[in-house]
Amino acid sequence: MTIKKYRMNTTPTIEFYYDYKKTRKDLSNVFRAMADYIEAYEVIEKAIVHNLEIDGYDGLKIQSLKEGSIKNVITSFCRMFLASSSTGLLEEFSGDSDGDSPTYYRNVEERQNDKFRSDWASDESFAEAIKANQIKQEIADDFFAGKIQAITDVDIAEAAKKVSLGNSRTKRGETFSVSAHNDDSYAPTSKVNLDMDFKVSKSVHAIFNSKLYEHNGEEIVRIIKPVQEGDDKWLVRNHQTALQYEAPILDKSFINEYQSKFQWLISMRVHSQYEVWRHGKETKVKNAKIHEVYKPYWATQHQNRLLDD
């Protein structure tokens, strides 16, 4: 494959090609499979646009139809950096991969975002989008610094589910490919043949609605919302992980001390217990309890100054 130098005045196109058996009697599944694969591509593209807050994106427009093929043109500024990235990610979906494992999608997320950072750092159209304020400079800075991801594990799983659904409608020996072109005068700069053996059995919700780990031990928590009276749950945040959760404090001696002091409590070293679960894109804490408060950190004049700095 020859990689042609990208020219800023070219029009990028995406071509979806399905080589299906001409003897098939269930022709409706040919069109359904094609739709599933195109939707998988669009899930990836739209996720990148959403996560990087890209302005001015208007997606794909049909340019032409021919036997087995749909050619689309990207009509917005999102030139080859988006076209090539979206097709390239589809290569991750291999029949050897565990499509029901959240760990698999987290590994793909890390791999792909590292690749995006490497490719886009020298991409002319990405730089042009920043210059035109269609990608905000601060968003780009955070992305290249690793503070945000262009695509998340859940986004990838949603695209994978679409590919798996398309695969379920195919017959052995059929192939589907996605190509990104600069224009008709150039060969494809990226072409991906989908692995028809890739499968995802679970729903995306079921994949990520899983327990990550259990905590049962000491930690320091920052007080977000205390409870002056009664036994309601306190809102606290772990000092190191920034994990925020609500929990009742079962240490009655501490509760009595707190309710009698009427003094500002900044943080405390505690013995806490909870489960950490993954729900879609969010991490949530379940069944949290604070068994004992080892040391409360009450507000002092010195601490107040530190908090104001």
DRENVO-130433 format. One line per field, with one value per residue (C-alpha): residue number from 1; residue in three letters; x negated, y, z. Coordinates in steps of 0.02 Angstrom, whole numbers. Last residue first. Example, Ala and Ser with C-alpha at 12.3 -4.5 7.8 and 13.67 -1.06 7.14 Angstrom:
num c(2 | 1)
residuo c(SER | ALA)
xx c(-684 | -615)
yy c(-53 | -225)
zz c(357 | 390)
end
This chain:
num c(309 | 308 | 307 | 306 | 305 | 304 | 303 | 302 | 301 | 300 | 299 | 298 | 297 | 296 | 295 | 294 | 293 | 292 | 291 | 290 | 289 | 288 | 287 | 286 | 285 | 284 | 283 | 282 | 281 | 280 | 279 | 278 | 277 | 276 | 275 | 274 | 273 | 272 | 271 | 270 | 269 | 268 | 267 | 266 | 265 | 264 | 263 | 262 | 261 | 260 | 259 | 258 | 257 | 256 | 255 | 254 | 253 | 252 | 251 | 250 | 249 | 248 | 247 | 246 | 245 | 244 | 243 | 242 | 241 | 240 | 239 | 238 | 237 | 236 | 235 | 234 | 233 | 232 | 231 | 230 | 229 | 228 | 227 | 226 | 225 | 224 | 223 | 222 | 221 | 220 | 219 | 218 | 217 | 216 | 215 | 214 | 213 | 212 | 211 | 210 | 209 | 208 | 207 | 206 | 205 | 204 | 203 | 202 | 201 | 200 | 199 | 198 | 197 | 196 | 195 | 194 | 193 | 192 | 191 | 190 | 189 | 188 | 187 | 186 | 185 | 184 | 183 | 182 | 181 | 180 | 179 | 178 | 177 | 176 | 175 | 174 | 173 | 172 | 171 | 170 | 169 | 168 | 167 | 166 | 165 | 164 | 163 | 162 | 161 | 160 | 159 | 158 | 157 | 156 | 155 | 154 | 153 | 152 | 151 | 150 | 149 | 148 | 147 | 146 | 145 | 144 | 143 | 142 | 141 | 140 | 139 | 138 | 137 | 136 | 135 | 134 | 133 | 132 | 131 | 130 | 129 | 128 | 127 | 126 | 125 | 124 | 123 | 122 | 121 | 120 | 119 | 118 | 117 | 116 | 115 | 114 | 113 | 112 | 111 | 110 | 109 | 108 | 107 | 106 | 105 | 104 | 103 | 102 | 101 | 100 | 99 | 98 | 97 | 96 | 95 | 94 | 93 | 92 | 91 | 90 | 89 | 88 | 87 | 86 | 85 | 84 | 83 | 82 | 81 | 80 | 79 | 78 | 77 | 76 | 75 | 74 | 73 | 72 | 71 | 70 | 69 | 68 | 67 | 66 | 65 | 64 | 63 | 62 | 61 | 60 | 59 | 58 | 57 | 56 | 55 | 54 | 53 | 52 | 51 | 50 | 49 | 48 | 47 | 46 | 45 | 44 | 43 | 42 | 41 | 40 | 39 | 38 | 37 | 36 | 35 | 34 | 33 | 32 | 31 | 30 | 29 | 28 | 27 | 26 | 25 | 24 | 23 | 22 | 21 | 20 | 19 | 18 | 17 | 16 | 15 | 14 | 13 | 12 | 11 | 10 | 9 | 8 | 7 | 6 | 5 | 4 | 3 | 2 | 1)
residuo c(ASP | ASP | LEU | LEU | ARG | ASN | GLN | HIS | GLN | THR | ALA | TRP | TYR | PRO | LYS | TYR | VAL | GLU | HIS | ILE | LYS | ALA | ASN | LYS | VAL | LYS | THR | GLU | LYS | GLY | HIS | ARG | TRP | VAL | GLU | TYR | GLN | SER | HIS | VAL | ARG | MET | SER | ILE | LEU | TRP | GLN | PHE | LYS | SER | GLN | TYR | GLU | ASN | ILE | PHE | SER | LYS | ASP | LEU | ILE | PRO | ALA | GLU | TYR | GLN | LEU | ALA | THR | GLN | HIS | ASN | ARG | VAL | LEU | TRP | LYS | ASP | ASP | GLY | GLU | GLN | VAL | PRO | LYS | ILE | ILE | ARG | VAL | ILE | GLU | GLU | GLY | ASN | HIS | GLU | TYR | LEU | LYS | SER | ASN | PHE | ILE | ALA | HIS | VAL | SER | LYS | SER | VAL | LYS | PHE | ASP | MET | ASP | LEU | ASN | VAL | LYS | SER | THR | PRO | ALA | TYR | SER | ASP | ASP | ASN | HIS | ALA | SER | VAL | SER | PHE | THR | GLU | GLY | ARG | LYS | THR | ARG | SER | ASN | GLY | LEU | SER | VAL | LYS | LYS | ALA | ALA | GLU | ALA | ILE | ASP | VAL | ASP | THR | ILE | ALA | GLN | ILE | LYS | GLY | ALA | PHE | PHE | ASP | ASP | ALA | ILE | GLU | GLN | LYS | ILE | GLN | ASN | ALA | LYS | ILE | ALA | GLU | ALA | PHE | SER | GLU | ASP | SER | ALA | TRP | ASP | SER | ARG | PHE | LYS | ASP | ASN | GLN | ARG | GLU | GLU | VAL | ASN | ARG | TYR | TYR | THR | PRO | SER | ASP | GLY | ASP | SER | ASP | GLY | SER | PHE | GLU | GLU | LEU | LEU | GLY | THR | SER | SER | SER | ALA | LEU | PHE | MET | ARG | CYS | PHE | SER | THR | ILE | VAL | ASN | LYS | ILE | SER | GLY | GLU | LYS | LEU | SER | GLN | ILE | LYS | LEU | GLY | ASP | TYR | GLY | ASP | ILE | GLU | LEU | ASN | HIS | VAL | ILE | ALA | LYS | GLU | ILE | VAL | GLU | TYR | ALA | GLU | ILE | TYR | ASP | ALA | MET | ALA | ARG | PHE | VAL | ASN | SER | LEU | ASP | LYS | ARG | THR | LYS | LYS | TYR | ASP | TYR | TYR | PHE | GLU | ILE | THR | PRO | THR | THR | ASN | MET | ARG | TYR | LYS | LYS | ILE | THR | MET)
xx c(218 | 387 | 375 | 203 | 263 | 405 | 285 | 181 | 335 | 387 | 519 | 535 | 445 | 534 | 425 | 468 | 651 | 725 | 844 | 874 | 996 | 1021 | 1138 | 1104 | 980 | 996 | 877 | 960 | 945 | 1061 | 1084 | 919 | 931 | 826 | 881 | 869 | 786 | 710 | 588 | 558 | 434 | 533 | 557 | 604 | 720 | 787 | 836 | 1006 | 918 | 1064 | 1125 | 949 | 906 | 1068 | 1039 | 860 | 919 | 1054 | 932 | 1057 | 1034 | 1160 | 1090 | 1104 | 967 | 833 | 676 | 543 | 412 | 292 | 399 | 552 | 709 | 850 | 1040 | 1109 | 1260 | 1401 | 1392 | 1469 | 1399 | 1251 | 1229 | 1073 | 1066 | 899 | 784 | 616 | 572 | 413 | 408 | 398 | 473 | 603 | 611 | 690 | 645 | 705 | 883 | 972 | 1099 | 972 | 1009 | 1192 | 1224 | 1139 | 1254 | 1170 | 1129 | 1000 | 924 | 781 | 776 | 816 | 652 | 676 | 558 | 485 | 415 | 314 | 236 | 347 | 270 | 275 | 361 | 535 | 505 | 410 | 473 | 526 | 577 | 695 | 706 | 834 | 808 | 917 | 842 | 958 | 1124 | 1162 | 1304 | 1214 | 1065 | 1173 | 1224 | 1043 | 993 | 1132 | 1078 | 899 | 954 | 1041 | 890 | 775 | 883 | 884 | 694 | 678 | 630 | 534 | 476 | 448 | 305 | 175 | 70 | 111 | 296 | 282 | 187 | 315 | 457 | 365 | 336 | 520 | 555 | 657 | 555 | 496 | 315 | 365 | 451 | 297 | 185 | 297 | 296 | 106 | 77 | -89 | -24 | 126 | 35 | -54 | 94 | 212 | 99 | 94 | 284 | 298 | 190 | 267 | 446 | 405 | 339 | 494 | 603 | 517 | 528 | 717 | 727 | 874 | 784 | 644 | 529 | 471 | 609 | 531 | 610 | 456 | 458 | 613 | 499 | 411 | 570 | 610 | 434 | 414 | 573 | 545 | 368 | 409 | 526 | 642 | 674 | 851 | 915 | 847 | 895 | 978 | 959 | 1077 | 1024 | 1091 | 1145 | 1138 | 1195 | 1123 | 1084 | 1187 | 1153 | 1053 | 1048 | 1090 | 951 | 937 | 871 | 768 | 799 | 652 | 762 | 911 | 816 | 719 | 881 | 964 | 828 | 828 | 1017 | 1018 | 902 | 1010 | 1165 | 1087 | 1058 | 1236 | 1310 | 1212 | 1271 | 1452 | 1435 | 1368 | 1493 | 1636 | 1564 | 1611 | 1602 | 1414 | 1347 | 1248 | 1141 | 1086 | 934 | 981 | 887 | 897 | 806 | 756 | 710 | 591 | 602 | 432 | 379 | 269 | 160 | 110 | -49 | -7 | -34 | -67 | 0)
yy c(1471 | 1479 | 1299 | 1330 | 1487 | 1391 | 1256 | 1384 | 1457 | 1283 | 1167 | 995 | 843 | 692 | 541 | 356 | 371 | 197 | 90 | 206 | 113 | 102 | -25 | 34 | 155 | 207 | 225 | 300 | 271 | 122 | 73 | 11 | -42 | -3 | -94 | -16 | -22 | 119 | 131 | 317 | 459 | 621 | 780 | 963 | 966 | 1139 | 1148 | 1125 | 1022 | 926 | 844 | 797 | 717 | 617 | 559 | 510 | 404 | 327 | 260 | 192 | 337 | 317 | 323 | 427 | 418 | 514 | 433 | 570 | 429 | 504 | 604 | 493 | 598 | 610 | 633 | 583 | 469 | 508 | 455 | 606 | 781 | 877 | 773 | 816 | 857 | 859 | 799 | 743 | 562 | 480 | 291 | 135 | -33 | -130 | -86 | -203 | -209 | -181 | -247 | -254 | -153 | -130 | -281 | -289 | -111 | -145 | -294 | -464 | -586 | -486 | -582 | -560 | -702 | -587 | -495 | -329 | -288 | -115 | 0 | 157 | 283 | 218 | 249 | 427 | 512 | 476 | 581 | 575 | 399 | 300 | 120 | 5 | -180 | -319 | -499 | -651 | -826 | -890 | -798 | -634 | -579 | -619 | -517 | -360 | -386 | -410 | -250 | -154 | -225 | -173 | 6 | 12 | -70 | 63 | 203 | 114 | 100 | 285 | 384 | 547 | 524 | 663 | 707 | 620 | 777 | 770 | 770 | 908 | 1018 | 982 | 1029 | 1189 | 1235 | 1216 | 1105 | 1201 | 1352 | 1381 | 1356 | 1198 | 1129 | 1174 | 1078 | 926 | 950 | 959 | 800 | 802 | 779 | 689 | 526 | 506 | 565 | 455 | 303 | 331 | 349 | 186 | 83 | 147 | 126 | -46 | -99 | -31 | -124 | -290 | -263 | -240 | -419 | -475 | -450 | -567 | -549 | -692 | -653 | -481 | -310 | -198 | -165 | -56 | 72 | 105 | 154 | 288 | 356 | 365 | 466 | 580 | 634 | 628 | 778 | 837 | 1009 | 954 | 870 | 697 | 604 | 435 | 290 | 143 | -20 | -193 | -146 | 43 | 190 | 366 | 519 | 484 | 616 | 579 | 685 | 866 | 919 | 1107 | 1106 | 966 | 942 | 820 | 687 | 722 | 723 | 567 | 480 | 533 | 451 | 290 | 271 | 317 | 172 | 49 | 124 | 86 | -94 | -116 | -38 | -157 | -304 | -246 | -226 | -402 | -465 | -408 | -514 | -676 | -784 | -772 | -831 | -670 | -709 | -545 | -435 | -285 | -123 | 34 | 184 | 338 | 498 | 639 | 793 | 863 | 1044 | 1009 | 884 | 725 | 641 | 473 | 313 | 170 | 0)
zz c(2431 | 2520 | 2583 | 2654 | 2743 | 2822 | 2878 | 2974 | 3058 | 3110 | 3040 | 3120 | 3051 | 3124 | 3168 | 3177 | 3124 | 3125 | 3022 | 2875 | 2765 | 2576 | 2496 | 2318 | 2241 | 2059 | 1912 | 1760 | 1572 | 1574 | 1757 | 1830 | 2011 | 2166 | 2324 | 2496 | 2669 | 2769 | 2914 | 2931 | 2926 | 2925 | 2825 | 2842 | 2992 | 3037 | 3219 | 3299 | 3434 | 3510 | 3350 | 3299 | 3467 | 3472 | 3292 | 3338 | 3484 | 3375 | 3243 | 3115 | 2993 | 2851 | 2675 | 2517 | 2385 | 2291 | 2218 | 2210 | 2208 | 2336 | 2460 | 2442 | 2433 | 2561 | 2564 | 2733 | 2743 | 2863 | 3046 | 3132 | 3154 | 3086 | 2931 | 2832 | 2645 | 2552 | 2691 | 2620 | 2650 | 2712 | 2693 | 2799 | 2757 | 2662 | 2477 | 2351 | 2166 | 1989 | 2006 | 1840 | 1741 | 1601 | 1492 | 1543 | 1484 | 1317 | 1293 | 1303 | 1162 | 1064 | 918 | 795 | 667 | 519 | 542 | 454 | 311 | 341 | 208 | 242 | 124 | -16 | -189 | -251 | -398 | -331 | -174 | -11 | 20 | 175 | 148 | 242 | 200 | 213 | 161 | 125 | 132 | 268 | 266 | 352 | 467 | 631 | 571 | 563 | 744 | 794 | 704 | 793 | 962 | 925 | 893 | 1062 | 1144 | 1071 | 1141 | 1311 | 1311 | 1275 | 1120 | 1104 | 1283 | 1411 | 1528 | 1420 | 1391 | 1205 | 1247 | 1377 | 1254 | 1116 | 1233 | 1284 | 1102 | 1059 | 909 | 782 | 837 | 657 | 713 | 806 | 650 | 545 | 665 | 646 | 457 | 452 | 554 | 649 | 827 | 755 | 721 | 889 | 992 | 892 | 918 | 1106 | 1101 | 1006 | 1122 | 1284 | 1223 | 1152 | 1322 | 1408 | 1282 | 1317 | 1505 | 1491 | 1424 | 1315 | 1148 | 1200 | 1050 | 936 | 809 | 794 | 817 | 827 | 640 | 666 | 750 | 587 | 495 | 623 | 632 | 443 | 419 | 569 | 530 | 344 | 346 | 482 | 402 | 358 | 200 | 231 | 73 | 67 | -54 | -38 | -119 | -157 | -332 | -347 | -245 | -246 | -139 | 15 | 148 | 305 | 462 | 492 | 609 | 636 | 814 | 889 | 1076 | 1086 | 1167 | 1054 | 888 | 937 | 988 | 824 | 720 | 820 | 820 | 634 | 591 | 688 | 603 | 433 | 486 | 550 | 391 | 279 | 384 | 369 | 181 | 158 | 286 | 174 | 34 | 122 | -36 | -57 | -226 | -255 | -104 | -24 | -57 | 51 | 16 | 124 | 51 | 151 | 58 | 94 | -18 | -66 | -39 | 114 | 22 | 113 | 51 | -25 | 72 | -48 | 0)
end
